[in-house]
Amino acid sequence: MRKPRDFDSELKALAEKAKQLKERRVRQLGELVVATGADALDADVLAGALLDAAANRDAGRKEAWRKSGAAFFRGKARASAPRAHRDAQSTLPLGGGAASA
């Protein structure tokens, strides 16, 4: 006789794995923002640029962005702003999300 599967524990394990993957993705995106120097931008400017990029349908422009990104990851275009020139006020609060006014 086979042992019955414990679906509850399997679901719980899958949910935990999904949570870890999401946290890892968010952390990697944050690291990418810092590595590119985009953390010096105001959060509204960065969000607007990302929204524009996501909505863009121009294949030529996306290919240019892809090439630029590939060069960045190969180490050829790592020209982020020096730490002394970055604005500490432009970063998000530790809790993330929009800062309350």
C-alpha positions as a printed NumPy array, in Angstrom:
array([[  0.   ,   0.   ,   0.   ],
       [  1.328,   3.434,  -0.939],
       [  1.715,   6.171,   1.584],
       [ -0.833,   8.957,   0.944],
       [  0.609,  12.291,  -0.205],
       [  0.483,  15.208,   2.146],
       [ -0.853,  17.856,  -0.223],
       [ -0.967,  20.526,   2.464],
       [  2.743,  20.278,   3.229],
       [  3.59 ,  20.131,  -0.488],
       [  1.522,  23.268,  -1.126],
       [  3.17 ,  25.003,   1.809],
       [  6.635,  24.075,   0.494],
       [  5.746,  25.344,  -2.995],
       [  4.378,  28.596,  -1.58 ],
       [  7.584,  29.114,   0.422],
       [  9.701,  28.413,  -2.675],
       [  7.631,  30.928,  -4.691],
       [  8.06 ,  33.517,  -1.93 ],
       [ 11.839,  32.988,  -1.899],
       [ 12.029,  33.328,  -5.69 ],
       [ 10.009,  36.553,  -5.615],
       [ 12.208,  37.997,  -2.842],
       [ 15.326,  37.043,  -4.814],
       [ 13.955,  38.73 ,  -7.948],
       [ 13.125,  41.931,  -6.053],
       [ 16.593,  41.955,  -4.461],
       [ 18.254,  41.446,  -7.859],
       [ 16.226,  44.275,  -9.395],
       [ 17.307,  46.551,  -6.555],
       [ 20.928,  45.556,  -7.074],
       [ 20.563,  46.307, -10.788],
       [ 19.182,  49.774, -10.06 ],
       [ 22.149,  50.511,  -7.787],
       [ 24.728,  48.992, -10.181],
       [ 23.505,  51.124, -13.096],
       [ 23.522,  54.305, -11.04 ],
       [ 19.763,  54.666, -11.453],
       [ 19.417,  54.935,  -7.675],
       [ 20.519,  58.556,  -8.114],
       [ 17.261,  59.241,  -9.961],
       [ 14.132,  60.391,  -8.203],
       [ 11.759,  57.435,  -7.699],
       [  9.103,  59.142,  -9.858],
       [ 11.576,  59.615, -12.723],
       [ 12.756,  56.007, -12.517],
       [  9.183,  54.687, -12.418],
       [  8.245,  56.857, -15.394],
       [ 11.227,  55.642, -17.405],
       [ 10.401,  52.008, -16.635],
       [  6.74 ,  52.518, -17.552],
       [  7.78 ,  54.138, -20.833],
       [ 10.159,  51.26 , -21.589],
       [  7.495,  48.651, -20.793],
       [  4.934,  50.359, -23.033],
       [  7.353,  50.93 , -25.919],
       [  6.553,  48.862, -29.034],
       [  9.477,  50.092, -31.196],
       [ 11.512,  46.96 , -31.994],
       [ 14.564,  48.993, -33.039],
       [ 14.648,  50.888, -29.77 ],
       [ 14.205,  47.685, -27.744],
       [ 17.074,  46.079, -29.662],
       [ 19.294,  49.082, -28.887],
       [ 18.362,  48.776, -25.196],
       [ 19.079,  45.034, -25.327],
       [ 22.531,  45.628, -26.79 ],
       [ 23.28 ,  48.31 , -24.23 ],
       [ 22.143,  46.003, -21.416],
       [ 24.193,  43.096, -22.742],
       [ 27.27 ,  45.352, -22.902],
       [ 26.617,  46.437, -19.312],
       [ 26.551,  42.846, -18.097],
       [ 29.739,  42.073, -20.039],
       [ 31.341,  44.967, -18.143],
       [ 31.861,  47.268, -21.119],
       [ 29.49 ,  50.05 , -20.1  ],
       [ 29.54 ,  50.288, -16.317],
       [ 29.485,  54.048, -16.118],
       [ 27.337,  54.564, -13.048],
       [ 27.404,  57.87 , -11.198],
       [ 30.149,  58.18 ,  -8.576],
       [ 28.929,  57.798,  -4.977],
       [ 29.806,  61.427,  -4.137],
       [ 27.445,  62.713,  -6.843],
       [ 24.43 ,  60.607,  -5.904],
       [ 21.539,  62.236,  -4.095],
       [ 20.749,  60.34 ,  -0.883],
       [ 17.253,  61.891,  -0.822],
       [ 16.294,  60.196,  -4.099],
       [ 16.324,  56.681,  -2.707],
       [ 13.241,  54.882,  -1.439],
       [ 12.699,  54.439,   2.298],
       [ 13.778,  51.149,   3.869],
       [ 10.22 ,  49.852,   3.84 ],
       [  9.999,  50.45 ,   0.064],
       [  7.1  ,  52.106,  -1.697],
       [  6.294,  55.79 ,  -1.814],
       [  7.395,  58.008,   1.05 ],
       [  4.598,  59.753,   2.88 ],
       [  4.557,  63.528,   2.464]])
